[in-house]
Amino acid sequence: MKVAQAIQAVLLDALGTLVYFEPPAPHLRAALRERHGIEVSDEAAEAAVRAEIAYYRAHLHQGRDADSLADLRRRAAEVMRPALGVDAPTGVLTDALLAALRFHAYPDAAPALEALRARGVRRVVVSNWDHSLHERLEETGLAPLVDGAVASAEVGAAKPQRAIFDHALELAGVDAGAALHAGDSPEADAVGALDAGLRAVLVARDGAAAALPGVPVIASLAELPELCEYPAGAR
């Protein structure tokens, strides 16, 4: 029987696992009105946000550093213009867009990271995100609780590709057999981690998750530290 290595590092997804964001449309509408004196309807703001999110998801890999991220944000803001129907400078739209993005750490995130740290487990965030991942971890108070963060745009590889997991393992200073990855996407997180040789945990905050052989499902990160204590013979 193969004896599993002890878990020395936990890799964690960001959005949906450690952090979430408030619905942006109301904040976008408020920012345009309060900061720039521009009034738009709820429907226009919702449509603008949908267009921006679709564009961002398709191009987030282009935000690899501060300069390219600034350019990506300007382009994403311009995508909102048709839905908003406003004649305003790109800078105004960009400012309103950034003001609309409000991220928070889930209540269970910091306690789980602290518990892992107390056990001597290294913690690295691995996310399909642009260069601003580090900024988001800072503003949500999670940056001091992790040993590093890997954004797909910075390394040129996105989950479920093996390369992004390999980069995170280098930051953690462990091999794949001694690491576990937790995330909310069955394909990008669970399957990606398994294919890279890690153990995997699926985070299903809504209680619904696709069953994957050998992959535990948790509803809260409070359950994660205990999963680092694998018995001999566990995968």
GIJO-V971814 format. One line per field, one symbol per residue. ss: DSSP state (A for helix, B for strand, O for the rest). A space follows every 10 residues. Layout:
ss: ???
This chain:
ss: OOOOOOOOBB BBOOBOOOBB BOOAAAAAAA AAAAAAOOOO OAAAAAAAAA AAAAAAAAAA AAOOOAAAAA AAAAAAAAAO AAAAOOOOOA AAAAAAAAAA OOBBBOAAAA AAAAAAAAOO OBBBBBBOOO OOAAAAAAAO OOAAAOOBBB BAAAAOOOOO OAAAAAAAAA AAOOOAAABB BBBOOAAAAA AAAAAOOOBB BBBOOOOOOO OOOOOBBBOO AAAAAAAOOO OOOOO
